[in-house]
Amino acid sequence: VQLQASGGGLVQAGGSLRLSCLASGSIFGINVMGWYRQAPGKQRELVAAVTGDGRTNYLHSVKGRFTISRDNAKKTVYLQMNSLKPEDTAVYYCNADPAFISWGKGTLVTVSS
């Protein structure tokens, strides 16, 4: 399976973006899918995760602002990001949780103040 993230861009603080992650193969058998991010000079961190039956978990700093979802039929995982803050600036990736798929290129999200 290969993963292609898209939907990033430049947005002002308080704005919204919706990220998509399209898998080249089925994600139906992958119990937990997640969105990760890596800011400059920092380690990659798990931002949000969703199970096959729709249960979700979030990094404390994004709880209430981000929403993760998945559509197994479309082989896609989404991340709706609202009320964006400059500290959300990072390259965003999707992967399983724990990550075992080769990392894709990610999509850059830049939030200006």
C-alpha positions in Angstrom: 0.0 0.0 0.0 1.2 3.5 -0.8 -0.3 6.6 0.7 -0.7 10.0 -0.9 -1.6 13.0 1.3 -3.1 16.2 -0.2 -5.0 19.3 0.7 -2.3 21.3 2.4 -1.6 25.0 1.8 -1.1 28.4 3.3 -3.9 29.7 5.5 -4.3 32.4 8.0 -4.7 31.7 11.7 -8.3 30.8 12.4 -8.8 29.3 9.0 -9.6 25.7 7.9 -8.2 23.1 5.7 -9.3 19.5 4.8 -6.6 17.0 4.2 -7.1 13.8 2.3 -5.0 10.6 2.2 -5.6 8.2 -0.7 -4.3 4.7 -0.4 -3.2 2.7 -3.4 -4.7 -0.4 -1.9 -7.4 -1.4 0.6 -7.2 0.0 4.1 -10.2 -2.0 5.2 -8.0 -4.5 7.1 -6.0 -1.8 8.8 -7.6 -1.3 12.2 -6.2 2.1 13.1 -5.3 4.8 10.6 -3.7 8.1 11.7 -2.6 11.5 10.7 0.9 12.5 11.8 2.8 15.8 11.5 6.4 16.9 11.6 7.2 20.5 12.3 10.7 21.9 11.4 13.3 20.7 13.9 10.8 18.5 15.8 10.0 14.8 15.8 7.0 13.4 14.0 3.9 13.1 16.2 0.6 11.4 15.9 -2.2 14.0 15.7 -5.3 11.9 15.3 -6.3 8.3 14.8 -9.5 6.5 13.8 -10.4 2.8 14.1 -12.3 0.8 11.6 -15.5 1.3 13.5 -15.1 5.0 13.8 -13.6 5.5 17.2 -11.2 8.5 17.3 -8.4 9.8 19.4 -6.6 13.1 19.3 -3.5 14.9 20.4 -4.6 17.1 23.3 -3.6 20.3 21.5 -5.9 19.7 18.5 -8.9 18.2 20.3 -12.0 20.1 19.5 -10.4 21.6 16.4 -9.5 18.6 14.2 -11.7 15.8 13.1 -10.4 12.6 11.6 -12.6 10.2 9.5 -12.1 7.4 7.0 -14.0 6.0 4.0 -12.8 2.4 3.5 -14.7 2.1 0.2 -12.8 5.2 -1.2 -9.6 4.1 0.5 -9.3 7.5 1.9 -8.6 9.1 5.3 -9.6 12.7 6.0 -8.5 15.3 8.5 -10.7 18.4 8.9 -8.7 21.1 10.5 -10.5 24.2 11.9 -9.4 27.1 14.0 -5.8 26.6 12.8 -3.0 28.1 14.7 0.6 29.0 13.7 1.8 26.1 15.8 -0.1 23.7 13.5 2.4 24.5 10.8 4.0 21.2 9.7 4.2 18.6 7.0 1.2 16.2 7.5 1.3 12.5 6.8 -1.0 9.6 7.1 -0.1 6.1 8.1 -1.4 3.2 10.1 -1.1 3.5 13.9 1.4 2.2 14.8 3.0 3.2 11.5 4.2 0.3 9.3 3.5 1.6 5.8 6.3 3.4 3.9 5.9 7.1 4.5 4.6 9.2 1.6 5.7 12.7 0.8 3.2 14.4 3.1 1.4 17.7 2.5 2.6 21.0 3.9 0.3 23.1 6.0 1.5 26.6 6.8 -0.5 28.8 9.2 0.3 32.5 9.2 -0.3 34.7 12.2 
